[in-house]
Amino acid sequence: MSKCFLLLKGSFLILALVAGRGYAMQVESEHPLTGLWIEAKKHKIAVWVEKCQAQLCGRIYWLKKPLSKTGKPKLDDKNPNVSLRDRPQCGLQILTGFSPTKKANVYSGGEIYNPKSGKTYKSKIYIAKDGTLNIRGYVGIPLFGKSVKWERPRENILPCDQNVFASNL
């Protein structure tokens, strides 16, 4: 491969990172819940939360391990809808339908999808006093559920597709 091509390829990646981070900062400042969030303890997944019309939704932005054991991108292979099982997990919308409540920075009426199990749970999200994004997924009522905390990333994170691309440079 020519040095010129490799230089051009590397320059494009740096430009994409700088431009993407600027966009993330701009969106984050528009609404306290929007922007990039990473799982607080395990740091295995990062999700991009954004406005979807009058509601909030979120997509998988980054996975610590985006590739399967075969070296191919992980798929939504546990989805109960067989026709959707060939979708890549990277970019997959996992948060849907969150509407604002009367309380500031609290959204409910949404759902969270777990691609590891193929299950969808009712959910609510809110910003805690410590600045973390709390997600409560449940069946029936919130009492019967599980909460997870997400935080803002402390370092730049490449989106799934760029992360796979960068690891092959």
C-alpha positions in Angstrom: 0.0 0.0 0.0 1.4 3.4 -0.8 2.5 5.8 1.9 0.3 8.5 0.4 -2.8 6.3 0.7 -2.0 5.4 4.4 -1.4 9.1 5.2 -4.7 10.1 3.6 -6.5 7.2 5.4 -5.1 8.3 8.8 -5.9 12.0 8.1 -9.5 11.1 7.3 -9.8 9.2 10.6 -8.4 12.1 12.6 -10.8 14.5 10.8 -13.8 12.2 11.5 -12.8 12.0 15.2 -12.5 15.8 15.6 -15.7 16.5 13.7 -17.6 13.7 15.5 -16.5 14.9 19.0 -17.5 18.5 18.1 -21.0 17.2 17.1 -21.2 15.2 20.3 -20.4 18.3 22.4 -23.0 20.4 20.5 -25.8 17.8 21.0 -24.9 17.3 24.6 -25.3 21.0 25.3 -28.8 21.0 23.8 -30.3 18.6 26.3 -28.8 17.2 29.5 -29.8 13.6 28.5 -28.6 13.6 24.9 -25.1 12.7 23.7 -22.7 9.9 24.5 -23.0 7.7 27.6 -21.0 4.7 28.7 -21.9 1.9 31.1 -20.5 3.1 34.4 -18.9 0.0 35.9 -18.0 -2.4 33.2 -17.5 0.0 30.3 -18.6 -2.6 27.8 -21.1 -0.5 25.9 -21.6 3.2 25.0 -24.9 4.6 23.8 -25.7 7.7 21.8 -28.9 9.3 23.2 -30.7 11.7 20.9 -34.1 13.3 20.3 -36.4 11.3 18.1 -39.1 13.8 17.3 -40.6 14.7 20.8 -39.1 11.7 22.5 -35.6 10.4 23.3 -34.0 7.3 21.8 -30.6 5.7 21.9 -28.3 3.6 19.7 -25.3 1.5 20.4 -22.4 3.8 19.6 -19.5 1.6 20.8 -18.9 -1.9 22.1 -15.8 -3.0 24.0 -15.9 -6.2 21.9 -17.7 -5.4 18.7 -16.6 -8.6 17.0 -17.9 -12.1 17.5 -15.6 -15.1 18.1 -15.5 -15.6 14.3 -14.1 -12.1 13.8 -17.2 -10.6 12.3 -19.3 -7.8 13.7 -21.7 -9.0 16.5 -25.3 -9.4 15.2 -28.7 -9.0 16.8 -28.9 -12.8 16.7 -31.2 -13.2 19.8 -34.0 -11.0 18.4 -37.4 -12.7 18.6 -38.1 -11.5 15.1 -36.1 -13.9 12.9 -36.0 -11.4 10.0 -34.0 -8.9 12.2 -31.3 -11.3 13.4 -28.8 -10.3 10.7 -28.6 -6.6 11.9 -25.3 -5.6 13.4 -25.4 -4.6 17.1 -23.3 -1.5 16.4 -25.8 1.2 15.6 -28.7 -0.8 16.8 -31.4 1.3 18.5 -31.9 0.0 22.0 -33.7 2.9 23.7 -37.0 4.0 22.2 -40.1 6.1 23.1 -39.0 8.0 26.1 -41.3 11.0 26.8 -40.7 13.8 29.3 -42.5 13.7 32.6 -43.4 16.6 34.9 -40.1 16.2 36.7 -37.0 17.8 35.1 -34.7 15.4 33.3 -37.0 12.4 33.9 -38.3 10.5 30.9 -40.6 7.5 31.0 -42.9 5.4 28.8 -39.9 4.1 26.9 -38.4 0.7 26.3 -34.9 -0.7 26.5 -33.9 -3.6 24.2 -31.2 -6.1 25.4 -29.5 -7.6 22.3 -27.7 -10.2 24.5 -31.1 -11.8 25.4 -33.4 -10.4 22.7 -35.7 -9.1 25.3 -37.4 -5.7 25.5 -38.3 -4.1 28.8 -40.4 -1.1 29.8 -38.1 1.6 31.0 -37.6 5.1 32.5 -34.4 7.2 32.5 -33.3 10.2 34.5 -30.2 12.2 35.5 -29.2 11.5 39.1 -27.7 14.1 41.4 -24.2 12.7 40.7 -24.7 13.4 37.0 -25.1 9.8 35.9 -27.8 8.6 33.6 -29.9 6.0 35.4 -31.9 3.5 33.4 -34.6 1.4 35.0 -35.7 -1.6 33.0 -38.7 -3.6 34.2 -41.5 -6.0 33.5 -45.0 -4.7 34.7 -44.0 -2.1 37.3 -40.7 -0.5 38.1 -40.6 -2.4 41.4 -39.8 -5.6 39.5 -36.8 -4.4 37.5 -33.1 -3.7 37.3 -31.3 -0.4 37.2 -28.0 0.5 35.5 -25.9 3.7 35.6 -24.2 5.3 32.6 -21.8 8.1 32.8 -20.2 10.5 30.3 -17.0 9.0 28.9 -13.8 10.4 30.2 -11.9 9.8 27.0 -12.8 9.9 23.3 -14.5 6.8 22.0 -14.6 5.8 18.4 -18.0 4.7 17.0 -18.2 0.9 16.4 -17.6 1.1 12.7 -14.6 3.5 13.1 -13.3 1.4 16.0 -13.2 -1.7 13.8 -11.6 0.4 11.0 -9.0 1.9 13.3 -8.0 -1.5 14.7 -7.2 -2.6 11.1 -4.8 0.3 10.4 
